[in-house]
Amino acid sequence: MKRPIIMSMLTGAALLVSTLLGAAPARSADVPAEFGTDWHDPVTAAPAVDRPSGRSCEVTVAEAQFRDFTPYRGTYTPPDGCGDRWSKVVLRLDGKVKGRQFDRLGYLHVGGVEIFRTSTPEPSPDGIEWSVEKDVTRYSDTFRSRQDVEMLIGNVVDDTYTGVIDVKVTLTFYAGKPATAPDRVLTLGDGGDTLTTPRNSERVVAEVYATGSGGGCEEYWYLTVPKEAPYSCQADDGPYREVQVRVDGRLAGIATPFPTVWTGGWSNPFLWYVIPGPRAFDIKPIEYDLTPFAGILNDGRPHRLEVSVVGVPEGQSGWSTPVNVLVWQDAGRAVVPGRLLRDDTGDLTDSTAYTPGTEHRLDTEGGHRLTVAGYLDTSHGRVTTTVTRTLAHTSVHRWTDGENVDGLDATWTDDEAVTADGRGPAVTTRTHRAYTMNGTTTVGADDRLRTVLTLGDRADAVTTRGGRRMAWSRLEDTYTGDATYTVGVPRDQRHAVGTTSEHYLLLGSGGCHDRRLTTVQGVLTEDRGGC
């Protein structure tokens, strides 16, 4: 089957990130007329992980060269000299690769818990290096004892694809006042399994590292069309996707997956050589507050927790959904009883309208709403938790016969409200997430392929107590790219040109981060802060 013109070259398993600060921006006179055999090392505009001052201890978790799909296996040992309660734990990956290679996915498991997931950049013939950081303090419970380690960045090395992926991963532990972290970190298999939570759980959060990947059509699920439409990637109901969590068969959480574009995406690797799309180097897990179900989970028996992706054709693979369950326990009670009070599921809407013509068009609208509520009788009184989540998706997909013109304009929203109501004033956190994708790839008569693309990752959150604002944040991460090259010719004859940029703005109670990056032909021409 012919793959669509807008596609990723990603194959492999699945991993996670931060940024590599490179040299100062180049002058315009130093920018070549087209891409050469080397370019700036990968860089993102996202903020680096804040690191506390004071004593720290570093542990190497994995050090490996990935040539195939053989996992690295080792043993993690807790650090000496920094205690067993930490103010912060920071993961760092340092990687390098040279030659020719697709973008790859990877994962890192410690004690079976997935703590890290990312994709890799595509290398230059001369070689690149990159670095990734992630705050992994939430997994402190896992790090307190000796654990098995498994890491994999699935790769293929042969006469054509020569890039061996060389990585080292460390954990740095910072002594000091311990951070507020989950008391227990439980893990399930990919897609879900049974688990038994502590009987005094007072907060339960599931996190799912959901990625559509593996080289099939679910790698770019947002472009799929119903079977009646003449397009190379088809799905029974089109592009609507939703990641659902069920507890004992009962719907407990819904969420919109982030439409990640990997570093070979939209058939144009020249868009991503230096600046990746949002989250491509930081695959964040989807979080579900399952506290309304804690009264059921606290009975001491195993319960089934399952994850599924709505919209995937039956029997088709392509999604990875590993699950961790984070549990906060009530130190004042051995057993915390409770009850599920409400689970109202709205109708899931998913409609597509296909219009044939010289330019084919598919209009899609979809959405869903879920409200769950439950109480727990904790040592500090009865607390009722209510979670409401509302999803919506609209998109317009246009393409021509042969897919020499292929474009998408799409928006996804994921609104969530979590309220904890106990003896004091109710505390509510409202989060509005919006993801956008607007781009077109064209192939002209001269075999010049051009992609123009804008991606957006936005989130607004506010926490109130008794109606008064306690904390707030606003994130706007915007990527834009325009790249052209000649297809069907050797690499040195592609005559590729491209301009890419990222603006990452984070405001809130914790301060401000504002950074802009621009590249031209792989040369960093702008690196500017605004706060």
C-alpha positions as CSV (number, residue, x, y, z in Angstrom):
1,M,0.0,0.0,0.0
2,K,1.3,3.4,-0.9
3,R,2.0,5.6,2.2
4,P,0.6,9.1,2.3
5,I,2.9,12.0,1.3
6,I,2.6,13.4,4.8
7,M,4.3,10.7,6.8
8,S,7.0,9.9,9.3
9,M,10.0,7.7,8.6
10,L,9.8,6.6,12.2
11,T,10.2,2.9,13.0
12,G,11.1,1.2,16.2
13,A,10.0,0.9,19.8
14,A,9.7,4.1,22.2
15,L,11.8,7.1,24.9
16,L,11.9,11.1,26.7
17,V,13.9,14.8,26.9
18,S,15.0,18.5,27.5
19,T,17.5,20.7,25.4
20,L,21.0,21.0,24.2
21,L,22.3,24.6,24.2
22,G,24.5,25.1,21.1
23,A,26.9,27.8,20.0
24,A,25.9,31.4,19.5
25,P,23.6,32.1,16.5
26,A,25.3,32.5,13.2
27,R,25.5,35.7,11.1
28,S,23.5,35.8,7.9
29,A,26.8,35.7,5.9
30,D,27.5,32.3,7.5
31,V,24.3,30.7,6.3
32,P,24.8,28.4,3.3
33,A,22.6,28.5,0.2
34,E,21.4,25.0,0.9
35,F,21.8,22.2,3.5
36,G,25.3,20.7,3.6
37,T,26.7,17.5,5.2
38,D,26.4,18.9,8.8
39,W,24.1,21.1,10.8
40,H,23.6,22.5,14.2
41,D,23.0,20.0,17.0
42,P,19.4,19.6,18.0
43,V,18.0,22.2,20.3
44,T,14.5,23.1,21.7
45,A,13.2,26.3,23.3
46,A,11.7,24.5,26.3
47,P,13.2,25.4,29.7
48,A,15.9,23.3,31.2
49,V,15.1,21.4,34.5
50,D,15.7,23.6,37.5
51,R,18.4,22.0,39.8
52,P,18.6,22.7,43.5
53,S,21.9,23.8,45.1
54,G,23.6,21.7,47.7
55,R,24.8,18.1,47.8
56,S,24.0,15.7,44.9
57,C,24.8,12.2,43.9
58,E,24.9,10.8,40.3
59,V,24.1,7.2,39.2
60,T,24.6,5.9,35.7
61,V,21.5,3.9,34.8
62,A,22.3,2.8,31.2
63,E,25.1,3.1,28.7
64,A,24.6,1.4,25.4
65,Q,24.9,1.5,21.6
66,F,21.7,0.6,19.8
67,R,22.1,-1.2,16.5
68,D,19.0,-3.4,16.4
69,F,16.0,-4.3,18.6
70,T,18.0,-5.9,21.4
71,P,17.3,-4.2,24.7
72,Y,20.0,-3.0,27.1
73,R,19.6,-4.7,30.5
74,G,21.4,-3.8,33.7
75,T,20.9,-3.1,37.3
76,Y,20.1,0.2,39.1
77,T,21.6,0.7,42.6
78,P,20.4,3.6,44.8
79,P,23.0,6.4,45.4
80,D,25.3,6.6,48.4
81,G,25.6,9.8,50.3
82,C,22.3,11.5,49.5
83,G,19.9,9.6,51.8
84,D,16.7,7.9,50.5
85,R,14.4,11.0,50.3
86,W,15.3,13.7,47.8
87,S,14.3,17.2,46.9
88,K,14.6,16.4,43.2
89,V,15.7,13.6,40.9
90,V,16.8,14.6,37.4
91,L,17.3,12.2,34.5
92,R,19.7,13.1,31.7
93,L,20.3,11.4,28.4
94,D,23.3,12.2,26.3
95,G,23.2,10.9,22.8
96,K,25.2,10.9,19.6
97,V,24.8,9.4,16.1
98,K,26.3,10.0,12.7
99,G,25.8,8.8,9.1
100,R,22.3,8.0,7.9
101,Q,19.4,6.9,10.1
102,F,15.6,7.2,10.6
103,D,14.1,8.7,13.7
104,R,13.7,6.1,16.3
105,L,11.6,5.6,19.5
106,G,12.9,4.3,22.8
107,Y,11.9,3.6,26.4
108,L,13.6,3.3,29.8
109,H,12.2,1.0,32.5
110,V,13.5,0.9,36.1
111,G,11.9,-1.8,38.1
112,G,9.3,-2.2,35.3
113,V,8.2,1.4,35.7
114,E,8.5,3.4,32.5
115,I,10.2,6.6,33.6
116,F,11.4,7.9,30.2
117,R,10.2,8.0,26.6
118,T,11.4,10.0,23.6
119,S,12.2,10.0,19.9
120,T,15.6,10.6,18.4
121,P,16.8,13.2,15.9
122,E,18.0,12.2,12.5
123,P,21.8,12.5,12.1
124,S,24.0,14.4,9.7
125,P,26.7,12.5,7.8
126,D,29.3,14.3,10.0
127,G,27.4,13.4,13.2
128,I,25.3,15.2,15.9
129,E,25.1,15.1,19.6
130,W,22.1,16.0,21.8
131,S,21.1,16.0,25.4
132,V,17.8,15.4,27.2
133,E,16.7,16.2,30.8
134,K,13.6,15.2,32.7
135,D,12.4,15.8,36.2
136,V,11.6,12.2,37.5
137,T,11.1,13.0,41.2
138,R,7.7,11.5,41.0
139,Y,9.3,8.0,40.7
140,S,11.3,8.4,43.9
141,D,9.6,5.3,45.4
142,T,11.0,3.2,42.6
143,F,14.5,4.6,43.1
144,R,14.8,3.7,46.8
145,S,15.7,0.0,46.1
146,R,17.8,-2.0,43.8
147,Q,16.0,-2.5,40.5
148,D,16.3,-4.2,37.1
149,V,16.9,-1.8,34.2
150,E,15.7,-2.2,30.6
151,M,16.2,0.3,27.8
152,L,15.6,0.0,24.1
153,I,15.9,2.4,21.2
154,G,14.9,0.1,18.4
155,N,17.2,0.6,15.4
156,V,18.3,-0.9,12.1
157,V,21.9,-0.7,10.9
158,D,22.9,-1.9,7.4
159,D,24.7,-0.7,4.3
160,T,22.2,2.1,3.8
161,Y,21.2,3.1,7.4
162,T,24.5,3.4,9.1
163,G,23.7,5.4,12.2
164,V,24.4,3.6,15.5
165,I,22.7,5.4,18.4
166,D,25.1,5.8,21.3
167,V,23.5,6.9,24.6
168,K,24.3,7.3,28.3
169,V,21.5,7.9,30.9
170,T,22.2,9.2,34.4
171,L,20.1,10.1,37.4
172,T,21.2,12.9,39.7
173,F,19.7,12.9,43.2
174,Y,19.6,16.2,45.2
175,A,19.6,16.0,49.0
176,G,17.5,18.4,51.0
177,K,13.9,18.8,52.1
178,P,12.1,15.9,50.4
179,A,9.7,16.9,47.6
180,T,6.0,15.9,47.8
181,A,6.0,12.7,45.7
182,P,3.7,9.7,45.4
183,D,4.2,7.1,48.2
184,R,3.9,4.2,45.8
185,V,4.5,3.8,42.0
186,L,2.8,0.8,40.6
187,T,3.1,-0.4,37.0
188,L,1.0,-2.4,34.6
189,G,1.6,-4.0,31.2
190,D,1.1,-2.2,27.9
191,G,-2.7,-1.6,27.6
192,G,-3.4,-2.5,31.2
193,D,-3.6,-5.4,33.7
194,T,-4.7,-6.0,37.3
195,L,-3.3,-4.1,40.2
196,T,-3.8,-4.0,44.0
197,T,-3.4,-0.6,45.6
198,P,-2.6,0.1,49.2
199,R,-5.8,0.1,51.3
200,N,-5.2,3.6,52.6
201,S,-4.9,5.3,49.2
202,E,-6.2,8.8,49.3
203,R,-5.1,9.9,45.8
204,V,-4.7,7.8,42.7
205,V,-3.4,9.0,39.4
206,A,-2.8,6.9,36.3
207,E,-0.3,8.0,33.7
208,V,-0.2,6.6,30.2
209,Y,2.7,7.1,27.8
210,A,0.4,6.9,24.7
211,T,2.1,7.0,21.3
212,G,1.0,6.1,17.8
213,S,4.1,4.7,16.2
214,G,5.8,1.7,14.6
215,G,5.7,2.6,10.9
216,G,2.0,2.0,10.2
217,C,-0.8,4.4,9.6
218,E,-1.4,5.0,13.3
219,E,1.9,6.8,13.3
220,Y,0.1,9.7,11.6
221,W,-3.4,8.8,12.8
222,Y,-4.6,12.4,12.4
223,L,-4.5,11.9,8.6
224,T,-6.5,8.7,8.3
225,V,-9.8,8.7,6.3
226,P,-12.8,6.3,6.1
227,K,-12.6,3.5,3.6
228,E,-14.8,5.2,1.0
229,A,-12.2,7.9,0.5
230,P,-9.3,7.3,-1.9
231,Y,-6.3,7.8,0.4
232,S,-3.4,5.6,1.3
233,C,-4.1,5.5,5.0
234,Q,-7.6,4.4,6.0
235,A,-9.4,3.8,9.3
236,D,-13.0,2.7,9.7
237,D,-14.2,5.9,11.2
238,G,-11.5,8.4,10.2
239,P,-9.0,10.3,12.4
240,Y,-10.8,10.7,15.7
241,R,-8.7,9.1,18.5
242,E,-9.3,9.1,22.3
243,V,-7.3,7.3,25.0
244,Q,-9.7,5.7,27.5
245,V,-9.0,4.1,30.9
246,R,-11.4,1.7,32.5
247,V,-11.5,0.3,36.1
248,D,-13.2,-3.2,36.2
249,G,-14.7,-2.4,32.8
250,R,-16.2,0.9,33.9
251,L,-15.1,4.0,32.0
252,A,-12.9,6.0,34.5
253,G,-11.0,8.5,32.3
254,I,-10.8,9.9,28.8
255,A,-8.2,12.1,27.1
256,T,-7.0,13.4,23.7
257,P,-3.7,12.0,22.6
258,F,-1.1,14.6,21.6
259,P,-0.6,14.6,17.8
260,T,3.2,14.2,17.9
261,V,5.1,14.7,14.7
262,W,8.3,12.8,14.8
263,T,11.6,14.0,13.3
264,G,11.0,12.5,9.9
265,G,7.4,13.6,9.8
266,W,5.4,15.1,6.9
267,S,7.9,13.4,4.5
268,N,10.4,16.2,5.2
269,P,13.3,15.5,7.6
270,F,14.7,18.9,6.8
271,L,12.0,20.4,9.0
272,W,13.4,18.7,12.1
273,Y,17.1,18.4,11.9
274,V,17.7,21.2,14.4
275,I,14.4,22.1,16.0
276,P,12.0,19.2,16.7
277,G,8.2,19.6,16.9
278,P,6.6,20.0,20.3
279,R,7.0,17.0,22.6
280,A,9.0,15.0,20.0
281,F,11.8,15.1,22.5
282,D,9.5,15.2,25.6
283,I,6.7,12.6,25.3
284,K,4.6,13.5,28.3
285,P,2.3,10.9,29.8
286,I,-1.4,11.5,29.8
287,E,-2.6,11.8,33.4
288,Y,-6.0,10.6,34.7
289,D,-7.1,11.4,38.3
290,L,-8.7,8.1,39.4
291,T,-9.3,9.3,43.0
292,P,-13.1,8.9,42.6
293,F,-12.5,5.2,42.2
294,A,-10.2,4.9,45.2
295,G,-13.1,3.7,47.4
296,I,-13.4,0.7,45.1
297,L,-9.7,0.1,44.8
298,N,-9.1,0.3,48.5
299,D,-10.8,-3.0,49.2
300,G,-7.5,-5.0,49.1
301,R,-8.5,-7.0,46.1
302,P,-6.9,-6.9,42.6
303,H,-8.8,-4.7,40.1
304,R,-8.6,-4.6,36.3
305,L,-7.2,-1.4,34.8
306,E,-7.3,-1.3,31.0
307,V,-6.3,1.3,28.4
308,S,-7.7,1.4,24.9
309,V,-7.6,3.8,22.0
310,V,-10.9,4.7,20.3
311,G,-10.8,4.8,16.5
312,V,-8.0,2.3,15.8
313,P,-9.3,-0.3,13.3
314,E,-10.0,-3.6,14.9
315,G,-7.0,-5.9,14.9
316,Q,-4.6,-3.1,13.8
317,S,-1.5,-2.4,15.9
318,G,0.4,0.8,16.1
319,W,-0.3,2.2,19.6
320,S,1.9,1.8,22.7
321,T,0.2,2.6,26.0
322,P,2.3,1.6,29.0
323,V,0.7,2.5,32.4
324,N,2.0,3.7,35.7
325,V,-0.2,4.2,38.7
326,L,0.9,6.8,41.3
327,V,-0.6,6.5,44.8
328,W,-0.6,8.9,47.8
329,Q,-1.4,7.2,51.1
330,D,-3.1,8.5,54.2
331,A,-0.5,8.2,57.0
332,G,-3.2,8.5,59.6
333,R,-5.3,5.4,58.6
334,A,-4.6,1.9,57.7
335,V,-7.8,1.6,55.7
336,V,-9.5,4.5,53.9
337,P,-13.1,3.5,52.9
338,G,-15.1,5.3,50.3
339,R,-17.6,5.0,47.5
340,L,-18.0,5.9,43.9
341,L,-20.9,8.4,43.7
342,R,-21.2,9.3,40.1
343,D,-20.0,8.2,36.6
344,D,-21.8,10.0,33.9
345,T,-20.7,9.3,30.4
346,G,-21.9,11.5,27.6
347,D,-22.4,10.2,24.1
348,L,-19.2,9.9,22.1
349,T,-19.6,11.9,18.8
350,D,-17.5,11.1,15.8
351,S,-18.7,12.2,12.3
352,T,-16.9,12.5,9.0
353,A,-18.1,14.0,5.7
354,Y,-16.2,13.1,2.6
355,T,-16.5,15.3,-0.5
356,P,-14.9,13.9,-3.7
357,G,-13.5,16.1,-6.4
358,T,-10.3,17.3,-8.0
359,E,-9.3,18.1,-4.5
360,H,-10.7,15.5,-2.1
361,R,-11.9,16.8,1.3
362,L,-12.7,15.2,4.6
363,D,-14.4,17.2,7.4
364,T,-14.2,15.6,10.8
365,E,-15.9,16.5,14.1
366,G,-15.7,14.5,17.3
367,G,-16.0,14.8,21.1
368,H,-16.8,13.2,24.4
369,R,-17.6,14.1,28.0
370,L,-17.2,12.2,31.3
371,T,-17.8,13.2,34.9
372,V,-16.9,10.9,37.8
373,A,-17.2,11.6,41.5
374,G,-16.5,9.7,44.7
375,Y,-15.7,10.2,48.4
376,L,-13.1,8.9,50.8
377,D,-13.3,8.9,54.6
378,T,-9.8,10.0,55.4
379,S,-8.1,10.7,58.7
380,H,-8.8,14.4,58.1
381,G,-12.4,13.9,57.3
382,R,-14.6,13.0,54.3
383,V,-13.2,14.3,51.0
384,T,-15.3,14.2,47.8
385,T,-13.4,14.3,44.5
386,T,-15.1,15.2,41.2
387,V,-13.4,14.9,37.8
388,T,-14.9,16.3,34.6
389,R,-13.2,16.0,31.2
390,T,-14.5,17.3,27.9
391,L,-12.8,16.5,24.6
392,A,-13.4,18.0,21.1
393,H,-11.8,17.6,17.7
394,T,-12.3,19.3,14.3
395,S,-10.2,18.9,11.2
396,V,-10.3,19.5,7.5
397,H,-8.1,17.2,5.3
398,R,-7.6,18.1,1.6
399,W,-5.6,16.1,-0.9
400,T,-5.4,15.5,-4.7
401,D,-5.2,12.2,-6.6
402,G,-1.7,10.8,-6.1
403,E,-1.5,12.9,-2.9
404,N,0.9,15.3,-4.6
405,V,-1.0,17.9,-2.6
406,D,-1.8,16.9,1.0
407,G,-2.9,19.3,3.7
408,L,-4.5,19.3,7.2
409,D,-6.0,21.9,9.4
410,A,-6.9,20.4,12.8
411,T,-7.6,21.4,16.4
412,W,-8.0,19.3,19.5
413,T,-9.1,20.5,22.9
414,D,-9.0,18.6,26.2
415,D,-10.6,20.4,29.2
416,E,-10.4,19.0,32.7
417,A,-11.7,20.1,36.1
418,V,-10.7,18.3,39.3
419,T,-12.4,19.4,42.6
420,A,-11.5,18.1,46.1
421,D,-14.2,19.1,48.6
422,G,-13.5,18.3,52.3
423,R,-13.8,20.1,55.6
424,G,-12.2,23.3,54.3
425,P,-12.9,25.3,51.2
426,A,-13.0,23.3,48.0
427,V,-9.9,23.2,45.9
428,T,-10.4,23.1,42.1
429,T,-7.8,22.8,39.3
430,R,-9.1,23.6,35.8
431,T,-6.9,22.9,32.8
432,H,-7.6,23.8,29.2
433,R,-5.4,22.1,26.6
434,A,-5.4,22.9,22.9
435,Y,-3.3,21.3,20.2
436,T,-3.2,22.6,16.6
437,M,-1.7,21.3,13.3
438,N,-1.9,23.3,10.1
439,G,0.2,22.4,7.1
440,T,0.5,21.3,3.5
441,T,2.9,19.2,1.6
442,T,3.2,19.5,-2.2
443,V,5.2,17.8,-4.9
444,G,5.7,19.9,-8.1
445,A,6.4,18.8,-11.6
446,D,10.1,19.3,-11.0
447,D,9.9,16.7,-8.1
448,R,10.5,19.5,-5.6
449,L,8.7,18.5,-2.3
450,R,7.8,21.5,-0.1
451,T,6.2,21.3,3.3
452,V,4.8,24.4,5.1
453,L,3.7,23.5,8.7
454,T,2.7,25.1,12.0
455,L,2.2,23.1,15.2
456,G,0.8,24.4,18.5
457,D,0.8,23.0,22.1
458,R,-1.1,25.2,24.5
459,A,-2.3,24.8,28.1
460,D,-3.8,27.1,30.7
461,A,-4.3,26.0,34.2
462,V,-5.6,27.7,37.3
463,T,-6.1,26.4,40.9
464,T,-8.6,28.0,43.3
465,R,-9.4,27.5,46.9
466,G,-12.9,28.6,47.9
467,G,-13.1,30.5,44.6
468,R,-9.8,32.4,45.2
469,R,-6.9,31.8,42.9
470,M,-3.9,30.0,44.4
471,A,-1.8,29.3,41.4
472,W,-1.9,29.6,37.6
473,S,0.2,28.8,34.5
474,R,0.0,29.4,30.8
475,L,2.0,27.5,28.1
476,E,2.3,28.4,24.4
477,D,4.7,26.3,22.4
478,T,4.6,27.1,18.7
479,Y,6.6,25.5,15.9
480,T,6.7,26.8,12.3
481,G,8.6,25.3,9.4
482,D,9.0,25.7,5.6
483,A,11.4,23.2,3.8
484,T,11.9,22.1,0.2
485,Y,14.0,19.4,-1.4
486,T,14.2,17.2,-4.5
487,V,12.8,13.8,-4.1
488,G,14.0,10.6,-5.7
489,V,17.6,11.6,-6.0
490,P,20.8,10.8,-4.0
491,R,21.2,12.8,-0.8
492,D,23.9,15.1,-2.2
493,Q,21.5,16.1,-5.1
494,R,18.5,17.1,-3.0
495,H,19.4,20.8,-2.9
496,A,17.4,21.2,0.3
497,V,16.5,24.5,1.9
498,G,14.5,25.2,5.0
499,T,13.6,27.7,7.7
500,T,12.3,26.6,11.1
501,S,11.4,28.3,14.3
502,E,10.1,27.7,17.8
503,H,8.6,30.1,20.3
504,Y,8.2,28.7,23.8
505,L,6.4,30.9,26.4
506,L,5.6,29.7,29.9
507,L,4.1,32.1,32.4
508,G,2.6,31.6,35.8
509,S,3.0,31.7,39.6
510,G,6.5,30.2,39.2
511,G,7.8,32.9,37.0
512,C,8.5,33.3,33.2
513,H,10.3,31.5,30.4
514,D,10.3,33.0,26.9
515,R,12.6,31.7,24.2
516,R,12.7,32.0,20.4
517,L,14.8,29.9,18.1
518,T,15.2,30.2,14.3
519,T,17.3,28.1,11.9
520,V,18.1,28.5,8.2
521,Q,19.5,25.6,6.2
522,G,20.4,23.9,9.5
523,V,22.2,27.0,10.9
524,L,21.0,28.5,14.2
525,T,20.4,32.2,13.3
526,E,18.3,33.3,16.4
527,D,18.3,32.3,20.0
528,R,16.6,35.0,22.0
529,G,15.0,35.2,25.5
530,G,12.1,37.5,26.3
531,C,11.5,37.5,30.0
